[in-house]
Amino acid sequence: MDRIHQPTAQPSPTRRLIASGVRLQLGARTITVRATPAGVTGTIRTRAAIDQAAKARVAELHRACRADYQAAAPSRAKVDHVVGAILLAAGGFQSYGGGR
């Protein structure tokens, strides 16, 4: 039986591993470990802690969206008036097939 010989990849002397990490999902817990030349760090988080962090991120996104929406209110009001004027000039919604 012939063996196929494949050369192993040799690391480049100009490149080196900076960090290595692993994340494990074990039931309701997430274990994260990261190793760097400076040392090893890790966390163990429960599902509830992860859910709270996710809820906090979503709440922050909602706050930002609400602020953008409120800041754009004057522009939307101007557009609404223009669209309303166009619809009235065209005979209202009936000319678009709606409201019959």
MODELLER restraints for C-alpha pairs under 7 A, 6 or more apart:
rsr = mdl.restraints
at = mdl.atoms
rsr.add(forms.Gaussian(group=physical.xy_distance, feature=features.Distance(at['CA:18:A'], at['CA:36:A']), mean=6.07, stdev=0.5))
rsr.add(forms.Gaussian(group=physical.xy_distance, feature=features.Distance(at['CA:18:A'], at['CA:37:A']), mean=6.95, stdev=0.5))
rsr.add(forms.Gaussian(group=physical.xy_distance, feature=features.Distance(at['CA:19:A'], at['CA:34:A']), mean=6.94, stdev=0.5))
rsr.add(forms.Gaussian(group=physical.xy_distance, feature=features.Distance(at['CA:19:A'], at['CA:35:A']), mean=5.57, stdev=0.5))
rsr.add(forms.Gaussian(group=physical.xy_distance, feature=features.Distance(at['CA:19:A'], at['CA:36:A']), mean=4.51, stdev=0.5))
rsr.add(forms.Gaussian(group=physical.xy_distance, feature=features.Distance(at['CA:20:A'], at['CA:34:A']), mean=5.72, stdev=0.5))
rsr.add(forms.Gaussian(group=physical.xy_distance, feature=features.Distance(at['CA:20:A'], at['CA:35:A']), mean=5.26, stdev=0.5))
rsr.add(forms.Gaussian(group=physical.xy_distance, feature=features.Distance(at['CA:20:A'], at['CA:36:A']), mean=6.66, stdev=0.5))
rsr.add(forms.Gaussian(group=physical.xy_distance, feature=features.Distance(at['CA:21:A'], at['CA:33:A']), mean=5.47, stdev=0.5))
rsr.add(forms.Gaussian(group=physical.xy_distance, feature=features.Distance(at['CA:21:A'], at['CA:34:A']), mean=4.09, stdev=0.5))
rsr.add(forms.Gaussian(group=physical.xy_distance, feature=features.Distance(at['CA:21:A'], at['CA:35:A']), mean=6.06, stdev=0.5))
rsr.add(forms.Gaussian(group=physical.xy_distance, feature=features.Distance(at['CA:22:A'], at['CA:32:A']), mean=5.85, stdev=0.5))
rsr.add(forms.Gaussian(group=physical.xy_distance, feature=features.Distance(at['CA:22:A'], at['CA:33:A']), mean=5.41, stdev=0.5))
rsr.add(forms.Gaussian(group=physical.xy_distance, feature=features.Distance(at['CA:22:A'], at['CA:34:A']), mean=6.54, stdev=0.5))
rsr.add(forms.Gaussian(group=physical.xy_distance, feature=features.Distance(at['CA:23:A'], at['CA:30:A']), mean=6.94, stdev=0.5))
rsr.add(forms.Gaussian(group=physical.xy_distance, feature=features.Distance(at['CA:23:A'], at['CA:31:A']), mean=5.66, stdev=0.5))
rsr.add(forms.Gaussian(group=physical.xy_distance, feature=features.Distance(at['CA:23:A'], at['CA:32:A']), mean=4.44, stdev=0.5))
rsr.add(forms.Gaussian(group=physical.xy_distance, feature=features.Distance(at['CA:23:A'], at['CA:33:A']), mean=6.52, stdev=0.5))
rsr.add(forms.Gaussian(group=physical.xy_distance, feature=features.Distance(at['CA:24:A'], at['CA:30:A']), mean=5.67, stdev=0.5))
rsr.add(forms.Gaussian(group=physical.xy_distance, feature=features.Distance(at['CA:24:A'], at['CA:31:A']), mean=5.11, stdev=0.5))
rsr.add(forms.Gaussian(group=physical.xy_distance, feature=features.Distance(at['CA:24:A'], at['CA:32:A']), mean=6.45, stdev=0.5))
rsr.add(forms.Gaussian(group=physical.xy_distance, feature=features.Distance(at['CA:25:A'], at['CA:31:A']), mean=6.53, stdev=0.5))
rsr.add(forms.Gaussian(group=physical.xy_distance, feature=features.Distance(at['CA:28:A'], at['CA:46:A']), mean=5.64, stdev=0.5))
rsr.add(forms.Gaussian(group=physical.xy_distance, feature=features.Distance(at['CA:28:A'], at['CA:47:A']), mean=4.93, stdev=0.5))
rsr.add(forms.Gaussian(group=physical.xy_distance, feature=features.Distance(at['CA:29:A'], at['CA:44:A']), mean=6.67, stdev=0.5))
rsr.add(forms.Gaussian(group=physical.xy_distance, feature=features.Distance(at['CA:29:A'], at['CA:45:A']), mean=5.52, stdev=0.5))
rsr.add(forms.Gaussian(group=physical.xy_distance, feature=features.Distance(at['CA:29:A'], at['CA:46:A']), mean=4.40, stdev=0.5))
rsr.add(forms.Gaussian(group=physical.xy_distance, feature=features.Distance(at['CA:29:A'], at['CA:47:A']), mean=5.75, stdev=0.5))
rsr.add(forms.Gaussian(group=physical.xy_distance, feature=features.Distance(at['CA:30:A'], at['CA:44:A']), mean=5.71, stdev=0.5))
rsr.add(forms.Gaussian(group=physical.xy_distance, feature=features.Distance(at['CA:30:A'], at['CA:45:A']), mean=5.24, stdev=0.5))
rsr.add(forms.Gaussian(group=physical.xy_distance, feature=features.Distance(at['CA:30:A'], at['CA:46:A']), mean=6.35, stdev=0.5))
rsr.add(forms.Gaussian(group=physical.xy_distance, feature=features.Distance(at['CA:31:A'], at['CA:43:A']), mean=5.77, stdev=0.5))
rsr.add(forms.Gaussian(group=physical.xy_distance, feature=features.Distance(at['CA:31:A'], at['CA:44:A']), mean=4.54, stdev=0.5))
rsr.add(forms.Gaussian(group=physical.xy_distance, feature=features.Distance(at['CA:31:A'], at['CA:45:A']), mean=6.55, stdev=0.5))
rsr.add(forms.Gaussian(group=physical.xy_distance, feature=features.Distance(at['CA:32:A'], at['CA:42:A']), mean=5.24, stdev=0.5))
rsr.add(forms.Gaussian(group=physical.xy_distance, feature=features.Distance(at['CA:32:A'], at['CA:43:A']), mean=5.22, stdev=0.5))
rsr.add(forms.Gaussian(group=physical.xy_distance, feature=features.Distance(at['CA:32:A'], at['CA:44:A']), mean=6.50, stdev=0.5))
rsr.add(forms.Gaussian(group=physical.xy_distance, feature=features.Distance(at['CA:33:A'], at['CA:41:A']), mean=5.83, stdev=0.5))
rsr.add(forms.Gaussian(group=physical.xy_distance, feature=features.Distance(at['CA:33:A'], at['CA:42:A']), mean=4.19, stdev=0.5))
rsr.add(forms.Gaussian(group=physical.xy_distance, feature=features.Distance(at['CA:33:A'], at['CA:43:A']), mean=6.68, stdev=0.5))
rsr.add(forms.Gaussian(group=physical.xy_distance, feature=features.Distance(at['CA:34:A'], at['CA:40:A']), mean=5.73, stdev=0.5))
rsr.add(forms.Gaussian(group=physical.xy_distance, feature=features.Distance(at['CA:34:A'], at['CA:41:A']), mean=5.38, stdev=0.5))
rsr.add(forms.Gaussian(group=physical.xy_distance, feature=features.Distance(at['CA:34:A'], at['CA:42:A']), mean=6.13, stdev=0.5))
rsr.add(forms.Gaussian(group=physical.xy_distance, feature=features.Distance(at['CA:35:A'], at['CA:41:A']), mean=6.51, stdev=0.5))
rsr.add(forms.Gaussian(group=physical.xy_distance, feature=features.Distance(at['CA:87:A'], at['CA:93:A']), mean=6.49, stdev=0.5))
rsr.add(forms.Gaussian(group=physical.xy_distance, feature=features.Distance(at['CA:93:A'], at['CA:99:A']), mean=6.02, stdev=0.5))
rsr.add(forms.Gaussian(group=physical.xy_distance, feature=features.Distance(at['CA:94:A'], at['CA:100:A']), mean=6.16, stdev=0.5))
